[in-house]
Amino acid sequence: MSAALLVANAGSTSLKLAVYELAERAGRLDLRIRARAEGFGDRPRWTLETRDGVRRAGDLPPGAGHEAAFARLLPLIEEALDGVAPVAAGHRVVHGGGLFTEPVRITPEVLAELARLAPLAPKHQPHNLAAIRALAAARPGLLQVACFDTAFHARQSWSARQTGLPRSFAERGLLRYGFHGLSYQSVVERFAAVTGTPLPERLVIAHLGGGCSLCAVRAGTSVATTMGFSPLDGVPMATRSGSVDPGLLIHLLREEGMSVEELDALLNHRSGLLGMSGISGDMRQLLASDDPRAAEAVDWFCERVHQALAAMAAALGGLDGLVFTGGIGEGAAPVRARILTLAAWLGFALDEAANARGGPTLTLPESRLRAWVVPSDEEGVIARAVAPWLG
């Protein structure tokens, strides 16, 4: 083995790791290991699975977080690599602000700048940075690189990034940044290999999962996206509301006496599919339920995604194709079918059998517009971004 790269994706209660071998063949990255720790603050556990199918699992100490997870998983990873330690690590970092629009080597100065961006993504950024600090403590001197969800959208036009507030707010960095960029980049990079078709000139990608957004892509470059200043904007999600009339939010604060903290919890944790159904934010549970509220929530979700698809097509001045990705996009055939049926006026003709199989092509040969499933591979994007730092 010439070198091993570690990719980390940290959340508030979880840490997902992937380990790649940089093979002797130039530019070839092979996934060797996946590991994760989850349940921080509750019943923390870890799992590790190698490319050869070896699986191990166990408990972490009560109260364990990112530091304890790294302390347990790194020796297991090195053992599975026959004593080879990763020589570099790449991290998913949600927000790069206006300063970081490309992957960057993490230094104390960079880490301080990223910490200053935490108020722009308070649900994500602190946990991303906690993983960076924990890995630095566990393996001092290890090369670490930050890769940003906002970077894919950094070349959007001035107008696409405005919020509608006075210009002085934009000058302070209060802009539409967009997110899920690593997922969108992975779809652009993998599209031809997965579908056997060249990347369309005007493509909409629908990343539908726990978080959801759509992106208008022209010639591989983002021109518009549904998430804005925060990952709360745009289409509905598992527990996040998506876009809400600002006047309603003012009403809740002024007339119903809701605190900022209560409003935050409402919009981020009690709304979306969970709030609309009163059952669950998990699309799998809603599709399996015979409760009419579940069906209503699924229909509402699909209608909102359909409307966003039309808006993204408008941003492109037309449309050549649609990609579904993310947990719902890749795994929920009824949701894909409903959205494509709603969008038949655009020129989609659903192939029901192909959709049931999971694609990759979802439309009939005679369909004027084509739709596909392309699985997201954010870890691969990060690994490829880190590899050049190894010389």
C-alpha positions as CSV (number, residue, x, y, z in Angstrom):
1,M,0.0,0.0,0.0
2,S,1.4,3.4,-1.0
3,A,-0.7,5.5,1.3
4,A,-4.0,5.6,3.1
5,L,-6.4,8.6,3.3
6,L,-9.0,9.1,6.0
7,V,-12.3,10.9,5.2
8,A,-14.4,12.2,8.1
9,N,-18.0,13.4,8.2
10,A,-19.0,14.5,11.7
11,G,-22.4,15.3,13.0
12,S,-23.7,16.2,16.4
13,T,-24.2,12.6,17.5
14,S,-22.2,10.7,15.0
15,L,-18.9,10.3,13.2
16,K,-18.7,8.6,9.8
17,L,-15.3,7.6,8.5
18,A,-14.1,6.1,5.2
19,V,-10.5,5.0,4.5
20,Y,-9.1,4.9,0.9
21,E,-6.0,3.4,-0.4
22,L,-4.0,5.5,-2.8
23,A,-2.9,2.7,-5.1
24,E,0.3,2.5,-7.0
25,R,-1.6,3.2,-10.2
26,A,-1.7,7.0,-10.5
27,G,-4.8,8.6,-9.3
28,R,-6.5,5.4,-8.3
29,L,-8.3,5.6,-4.9
30,D,-9.8,2.3,-3.5
31,L,-12.2,2.3,-0.7
32,R,-10.9,-0.1,2.0
33,I,-12.8,0.6,5.2
34,R,-16.0,2.2,6.4
35,A,-16.5,3.0,10.1
36,R,-18.9,5.0,12.2
37,A,-19.7,5.9,15.7
38,E,-23.2,7.1,16.7
39,G,-25.4,7.7,19.6
40,F,-23.2,10.3,21.3
41,G,-24.7,11.5,24.5
42,D,-27.1,8.5,24.6
43,R,-25.8,4.9,23.9
44,P,-22.7,5.4,21.9
45,R,-21.6,2.5,19.6
46,W,-19.1,1.9,16.9
47,T,-19.0,-0.3,13.8
48,L,-16.2,-1.0,11.3
49,E,-16.5,-2.9,8.0
50,T,-13.6,-3.7,5.6
51,R,-13.7,-4.2,1.9
52,D,-13.2,-7.9,2.5
53,G,-16.5,-8.1,4.5
54,V,-14.9,-8.2,8.0
55,R,-17.3,-6.5,10.4
56,R,-16.7,-5.5,14.0
57,A,-18.8,-3.6,16.4
58,G,-18.9,-2.5,20.0
59,D,-19.9,0.1,22.6
60,L,-18.2,3.3,23.5
61,P,-18.0,4.7,27.0
62,P,-21.1,6.6,28.2
63,G,-20.9,10.2,27.2
64,A,-18.4,9.5,24.4
65,G,-18.0,12.0,21.7
66,H,-15.7,12.6,18.7
67,E,-12.5,12.3,20.8
68,A,-13.5,8.9,22.2
69,A,-14.7,7.7,18.8
70,F,-11.3,8.5,17.2
71,A,-9.5,7.0,20.1
72,R,-11.3,3.7,19.6
73,L,-11.6,3.6,15.8
74,L,-8.1,4.8,14.7
75,P,-6.2,1.8,16.2
76,L,-8.8,-0.5,14.6
77,I,-8.4,1.1,11.2
78,E,-4.6,0.8,11.4
79,E,-4.9,-2.8,12.5
80,A,-7.2,-3.5,9.5
81,L,-4.6,-1.8,7.3
82,D,-1.9,-4.1,8.6
83,G,-0.3,-1.4,10.7
84,V,-0.4,1.3,8.1
85,A,-1.5,4.6,9.5
86,P,-3.5,7.2,7.3
87,V,-1.1,9.9,6.1
88,A,-3.8,12.5,5.6
89,A,-7.5,13.2,6.4
90,G,-10.2,15.1,4.6
91,H,-13.2,16.6,6.4
92,R,-16.6,17.6,5.3
93,V,-17.1,21.2,6.5
94,V,-20.5,22.6,5.9
95,H,-19.6,26.3,5.6
96,G,-16.7,28.0,3.9
97,G,-18.2,31.5,3.8
98,G,-16.9,33.8,1.1
99,L,-13.2,33.0,1.9
100,F,-12.9,29.3,1.4
101,T,-14.1,28.2,-2.1
102,E,-11.7,25.4,-2.6
103,P,-10.3,22.6,-0.4
104,V,-7.8,24.1,2.1
105,R,-5.1,22.6,4.4
106,I,-6.2,23.1,8.0
107,T,-3.8,25.3,10.0
108,P,-4.5,27.0,13.4
109,E,-5.3,30.2,11.4
110,V,-7.8,28.4,9.1
111,L,-9.4,26.6,12.0
112,A,-9.9,30.0,13.7
113,E,-11.6,31.4,10.5
114,L,-13.8,28.4,10.3
115,A,-14.9,28.8,13.9
116,R,-15.9,32.4,13.1
117,L,-18.2,31.0,10.5
118,A,-20.0,28.8,13.0
119,P,-22.9,31.2,13.6
120,L,-23.8,30.8,9.9
121,A,-24.3,27.0,10.3
122,P,-24.7,26.5,14.1
123,K,-26.3,23.0,13.6
124,H,-23.3,21.7,11.6
125,Q,-20.1,23.7,11.8
126,P,-19.3,23.2,15.5
127,H,-19.4,19.5,15.1
128,N,-17.3,19.5,11.9
129,L,-14.7,21.5,13.8
130,A,-14.9,19.2,16.9
131,A,-13.9,16.3,14.7
132,I,-10.9,18.2,13.3
133,R,-9.7,19.1,16.8
134,A,-10.3,15.6,18.1
135,L,-8.3,14.1,15.2
136,A,-5.5,16.6,15.7
137,A,-5.3,15.6,19.4
138,A,-5.3,11.9,18.5
139,R,-2.7,12.2,15.7
140,P,-0.7,15.4,16.1
141,G,0.9,16.6,12.9
142,L,-1.4,14.6,10.6
143,L,-2.2,16.5,7.4
144,Q,-5.9,17.6,7.5
145,V,-7.8,19.2,4.7
146,A,-11.3,20.9,4.8
147,C,-13.7,20.4,1.9
148,F,-16.8,22.6,1.9
149,D,-20.4,22.1,1.1
150,T,-20.7,25.7,0.1
151,A,-17.8,25.7,-2.4
152,F,-19.8,24.2,-5.3
153,H,-22.1,27.2,-5.4
154,A,-19.4,29.9,-5.0
155,R,-19.4,30.9,-8.7
156,Q,-23.1,31.7,-8.9
157,S,-24.1,35.1,-10.2
158,W,-24.4,38.1,-7.9
159,S,-28.2,38.1,-8.2
160,A,-28.5,34.4,-7.5
161,R,-26.8,35.0,-4.1
162,Q,-28.9,37.9,-2.9
163,T,-31.4,37.5,-0.1
164,G,-33.6,40.6,-0.7
165,L,-32.3,42.4,2.3
166,P,-30.5,45.8,1.9
167,R,-27.1,45.6,0.1
168,S,-25.3,46.4,3.4
169,F,-26.3,43.0,4.7
170,A,-24.7,41.2,1.7
171,E,-21.6,43.2,2.3
172,R,-21.4,41.7,5.8
173,G,-21.6,38.2,4.3
174,L,-25.3,37.6,4.7
175,L,-25.8,35.9,1.4
176,R,-27.4,32.8,-0.2
177,Y,-24.6,30.3,0.0
178,G,-26.2,27.0,-0.8
179,F,-25.3,23.6,0.6
180,H,-25.0,19.9,-0.3
181,G,-22.2,21.0,-2.7
182,L,-20.0,17.9,-2.1
183,S,-23.0,15.7,-3.1
184,Y,-23.7,17.8,-6.2
185,Q,-20.0,17.7,-7.2
186,S,-20.0,13.9,-6.8
187,V,-23.0,13.6,-9.1
188,V,-21.4,15.8,-11.8
189,E,-18.1,13.8,-11.6
190,R,-19.8,10.3,-11.6
191,F,-22.7,11.0,-14.0
192,A,-21.2,9.7,-17.2
193,A,-19.8,6.5,-15.6
194,V,-23.1,5.7,-13.8
195,T,-25.5,6.5,-16.6
196,G,-23.4,5.9,-19.7
197,T,-24.5,9.3,-21.0
198,P,-22.6,12.6,-21.3
199,L,-23.4,15.2,-18.6
200,P,-26.3,17.3,-19.9
201,E,-25.8,21.0,-20.5
202,R,-28.8,21.9,-18.4
203,L,-29.3,19.5,-15.4
204,V,-31.2,19.7,-12.2
205,I,-30.0,17.5,-9.3
206,A,-32.4,16.8,-6.5
207,H,-30.6,15.8,-3.3
208,L,-33.4,14.3,-1.3
209,G,-32.6,12.8,2.1
210,G,-32.7,13.9,5.8
211,G,-31.8,17.3,4.3
212,C,-33.2,18.2,0.9
213,S,-32.2,20.7,-1.8
214,L,-32.2,21.0,-5.6
215,C,-29.5,22.5,-7.7
216,A,-29.5,23.9,-11.2
217,V,-26.3,22.9,-13.0
218,R,-25.1,24.3,-16.3
219,A,-22.2,22.6,-17.9
220,G,-21.2,21.2,-14.5
221,T,-21.4,24.5,-12.7
222,S,-24.0,25.6,-10.1
223,V,-26.2,28.5,-11.2
224,A,-29.0,28.3,-8.6
225,T,-30.0,26.2,-5.6
226,T,-32.9,26.0,-3.2
227,M,-31.0,26.3,0.1
228,G,-29.9,29.8,0.8
229,F,-28.3,31.5,3.8
230,S,-28.8,28.4,5.8
231,P,-29.6,24.7,5.3
232,L,-33.1,25.5,6.6
233,D,-34.2,27.2,3.4
234,G,-35.9,25.7,0.3
235,V,-37.9,22.5,0.0
236,P,-39.2,20.6,3.1
237,M,-37.0,18.0,4.8
238,A,-37.3,15.3,7.4
239,T,-37.7,17.7,10.3
240,R,-36.8,21.0,8.8
241,S,-39.6,23.3,7.5
242,G,-37.9,24.6,4.3
243,S,-39.0,28.0,3.2
244,V,-41.7,29.7,5.4
245,D,-43.4,33.0,4.9
246,P,-41.3,35.5,6.9
247,G,-44.5,37.2,8.1
248,L,-45.5,34.0,9.8
249,L,-42.3,33.9,11.7
250,I,-42.7,37.5,12.8
251,H,-46.3,36.6,13.9
252,L,-45.0,33.7,16.0
253,L,-42.5,35.9,17.7
254,R,-44.7,38.9,18.2
255,E,-48.2,37.5,18.7
256,E,-47.6,34.1,20.2
257,G,-44.6,35.1,22.3
258,M,-42.4,32.4,20.9
259,S,-38.7,32.8,21.9
260,V,-35.9,32.6,19.3
261,E,-34.9,29.3,20.8
262,E,-38.4,27.9,20.5
263,L,-38.7,29.1,16.9
264,D,-35.3,27.5,16.1
265,A,-36.5,24.2,17.5
266,L,-39.8,24.4,15.7
267,L,-38.2,25.1,12.3
268,N,-35.3,22.7,12.6
269,H,-36.7,19.7,14.6
270,R,-40.5,19.7,14.6
271,S,-41.5,20.6,11.1
272,G,-41.1,19.2,7.6
273,L,-42.3,15.6,7.1
274,L,-42.4,15.0,10.8
275,G,-44.5,18.1,11.5
276,M,-46.8,17.6,8.5
277,S,-47.5,13.9,9.2
278,G,-47.3,13.9,13.0
279,I,-45.8,10.4,12.6
280,S,-42.2,10.5,11.4
281,G,-39.7,12.4,9.4
282,D,-38.4,9.1,7.9
283,M,-39.8,8.7,4.4
284,R,-39.6,5.0,4.7
285,Q,-42.0,4.9,7.6
286,L,-44.4,7.3,5.9
287,L,-44.5,5.2,2.7
288,A,-45.2,2.1,4.8
289,S,-47.9,3.8,6.8
290,D,-51.7,3.5,6.1
291,D,-52.4,6.6,8.1
292,P,-53.8,9.3,5.7
293,R,-51.7,11.9,7.3
294,A,-48.6,10.1,6.1
295,A,-49.9,10.1,2.5
296,E,-50.7,13.8,2.8
297,A,-47.2,14.6,4.0
298,V,-45.6,12.6,1.1
299,D,-47.8,14.3,-1.5
300,W,-47.1,17.7,0.0
301,F,-43.3,17.0,-0.1
302,C,-43.5,15.8,-3.7
303,E,-45.5,18.9,-4.8
304,R,-42.9,21.2,-3.2
305,V,-40.0,19.4,-4.9
306,H,-41.9,19.6,-8.2
307,Q,-42.3,23.3,-7.8
308,A,-38.6,23.7,-7.0
309,L,-37.8,21.6,-10.1
310,A,-39.7,24.1,-12.2
311,A,-37.9,27.0,-10.5
312,M,-34.5,25.4,-11.2
313,A,-35.5,24.8,-14.8
314,A,-36.3,28.5,-15.1
315,A,-32.9,29.4,-13.7
316,L,-31.3,27.3,-16.5
317,G,-33.6,28.7,-19.2
318,G,-34.7,25.2,-20.0
319,L,-34.0,21.7,-19.0
320,D,-32.2,18.6,-20.4
321,G,-32.4,16.2,-17.5
322,L,-33.0,15.5,-13.8
323,V,-30.9,13.4,-11.3
324,F,-32.2,12.0,-8.1
325,T,-29.6,11.4,-5.3
326,G,-29.5,11.2,-1.5
327,G,-31.3,8.6,0.7
328,I,-34.8,9.4,-0.5
329,G,-33.7,10.2,-4.1
330,E,-31.9,6.9,-4.4
331,G,-34.2,4.7,-2.3
332,A,-37.8,5.9,-2.5
333,A,-39.2,4.8,-5.9
334,P,-42.8,6.0,-5.1
335,V,-41.4,9.5,-4.4
336,R,-39.5,9.6,-7.7
337,A,-42.6,8.3,-9.5
338,R,-44.8,11.0,-8.0
339,I,-42.4,13.8,-8.8
340,L,-41.8,12.7,-12.4
341,T,-45.6,12.3,-12.9
342,L,-46.2,15.8,-11.6
343,A,-43.5,17.1,-14.0
344,A,-44.8,15.2,-17.1
345,W,-45.6,18.7,-18.5
346,L,-41.9,19.4,-18.7
347,G,-41.4,16.3,-20.9
348,F,-40.7,13.4,-18.5
349,A,-42.3,10.0,-19.4
350,L,-41.8,7.7,-16.4
351,D,-40.6,4.1,-17.0
352,E,-42.4,2.4,-14.1
353,A,-40.4,-0.8,-14.3
354,A,-37.0,1.0,-14.5
355,N,-38.0,3.2,-11.6
356,A,-39.0,0.2,-9.5
357,R,-35.5,-1.3,-10.2
358,G,-33.8,1.9,-9.1
359,G,-32.6,3.1,-12.5
360,P,-30.1,4.3,-13.3
361,T,-32.4,5.6,-16.1
362,L,-36.0,6.3,-14.9
363,T,-37.7,7.4,-18.2
364,L,-38.9,5.7,-21.3
365,P,-36.8,5.8,-24.5
366,E,-39.3,8.2,-26.1
367,S,-39.3,10.6,-23.2
368,R,-38.4,14.1,-24.3
369,L,-36.5,14.7,-21.0
370,R,-34.5,12.0,-19.2
371,A,-34.2,11.3,-15.5
372,W,-31.7,9.2,-13.6
373,V,-30.6,8.0,-10.2
374,V,-26.9,8.7,-9.5
375,P,-25.8,7.7,-6.0
376,S,-24.0,10.4,-4.1
377,D,-20.4,9.8,-3.1
378,E,-19.3,12.7,-1.0
379,E,-16.5,10.7,0.6
380,G,-14.9,10.0,-2.8
381,V,-15.0,13.7,-3.7
382,I,-13.2,14.5,-0.4
383,A,-10.6,11.8,-0.9
384,R,-9.8,13.0,-4.4
385,A,-9.5,16.5,-3.1
386,V,-6.9,15.4,-0.5
387,A,-4.8,13.2,-2.7
388,P,-2.9,16.0,-4.4
389,W,-1.5,17.2,-1.1
390,L,0.4,13.9,-0.9
391,G,2.6,14.8,-3.8
